[in-house]
């Protein structure tokens, strides 16, 4: 008997006709803060960042890479305006799906529904860890966490986005990198 993740993987292929592949250049805004999310994205190649404007300052709070899905989930699910922007960092190949088609998949497959719920829970845990890290840890400790747990970010993302993600200036990031 297949476990849920294997079953979900098998079942996704039944719905491939609902996805549309797109090639998107780097630095393309996929969703603007305040707009309603009409699509979800599965990343085949590239990197997407989530960020918001805080009194004119760009604040990056998450990166997504190959094999991950991304959307403004609260906007995609409820039709409320997005709280953040989604932007490609690198040229991306993505599979897009509309809300209605995504709901069709969830209604048709218990295994896929469970996989999506598991991913949403993992995202919640990630946000909780990020929140606590911002309160507890120094910028240098946050950088070391990033180095240990998400080295692909340091390898593929421009320094000014990494600094924003860590809640520091690019100059401070440079100083931390020189000390480590």
N, C-alpha and C positions, 0 to 999 in steps of 0.2 A: 504494500500500500504506500502511495506517495505521501510525503508530508505536505503541509499547506504551501510552503514556499515552492516546492517542485511542481505541485499542482497549479499554483498561480502562474508560474513561468510557462507551463504548457498551455494554460488557458489564455494568456495574453495574446498568443499567436492567432487565436480565433478572432481577435478584434483588430488585427493589424490594418484592416481596411478603414478603420475610423481615425487613424493617425495620418498626418500629412508631414512629409519631410520638408524642412527648410534649411537653406544655407544662409547664415546671418553674419555680416561683417562684425569685426571688433568694434567696441564702443557704440553699439546700437541699443537704444532704449527699447525694451520690449513692453514695458508697462510703466506709466508715470504715476507718481504719488497722486492720489485723488481720483484716478480713473478706475473704472470697474474692470476687473480681470475677466476676459472672455476666453482665455486659453490657459492650458497647463502645458508644460514643456518637459520632455524627456531628453536629456542631453546625450547625444551619441559622441560628440567631439566638442571640446572647448570648455570654457569656464564662464559662469554667470555670477554676478554679484548682486546682493540686495543692499540698498542704501536708502537713507532718507535725508531730507534737508532739515537741519536744525539751526534756525536763525542764520541762514546763508552758508552754513558749513555742511559739507558732504560727510555723512557718517555711515560708514560701511559696517554691516553687522553679520553678513554671512556670504560664503562662496559655495557654489555648486559646480561639480565636475562630471565627467563621463559616468554614465550609469545611474545618475541621480535624476529625480524628477523635481520640478520646482514650479511654484505658482504663488500668487498672493492668496493663500488658501482661504482666508476669511472673506476676501472679495470674490474669489472664484465660487465659493460655496454659497454665500449669502447675497451676492449682488451689491454689497456695500463698497464704497470707495476704498481703494488700496491705501494702506498706511505707509507704503514705501515704493521705491523705484526698483525695476529689474533691468539690468544692463549687461550686455556681453562684455567680457574682459578680453577675450580672444575671439578669432573667427569661430563660429559654432555651427555644428550640424545638430538640429533638434527635430524631434517628432512632436508635433502639436496636436492637441485634442481640445474640442469644445466641451463646455460644461455638460450639455445635453448628452453628448456621446460618452463622456466619462461616467455620467450617471447611469447610462444604459449598461455599461460594463459592470459597475458596482451592483446593479440590480440583477445582473445575469450570472454573477460568479461570487459565491461565498468565499472561495479561496483568495480571489483578488481583493475583495472587500476586506478580508482579514489582513492581507499583506499591506494594504493602504492604511488601515488602522494602526498596524505595527509601526509603519514609517512615520505616521503622525505622532505617535507616542515617542518614538526616538527623537523626533524634532523637538518635542516638548522638553525632553530630558536635556537635549543639547542647549536649548535656550535657558533652562534653569542653571546649567553649569556655567554658561557664558555670563549670566547675570551675577551669580555668586563670585565668579572669578573677577569681575569688574569691581566688586565691593572688597573682596579679601586680598587680592594679589596686587603686587606692584607691577608696573609696566614690564620690568625685566622678567618677572615670574610669568606674566602672560605671554611674553615672547618665547620663553623657554617651553611653555606648554604647547605653543604653536609649533615650535621646532620639533618637539617630541611626538605630537599627535597628528599634525597636519603639515608635514614638510612640503607637500605639493603646492601649498599656498605660497610658501617662501620661494619656490622654484619657478612658479608660473605667473604670479601676480605682481604688478608694479608696486614699488616701495610705498608710494603715497597712499595706495589703497590699504596696504598692510598696516601702515601707521594709523590710518583712520579706524581700521578694524580693532586695533589694540588700544585706541583711545588716546593716542599720543601724536606729537608732531613728527614729520619726517626727520627733522634734526635729532630729536630724542631717539628715534629708531636707529639712526646711524650711530649714535653714541652707544646704545645698548649693543648693537652688532659688533662694534669695535672692542667692547669689553669682554664679549663671549668668545 
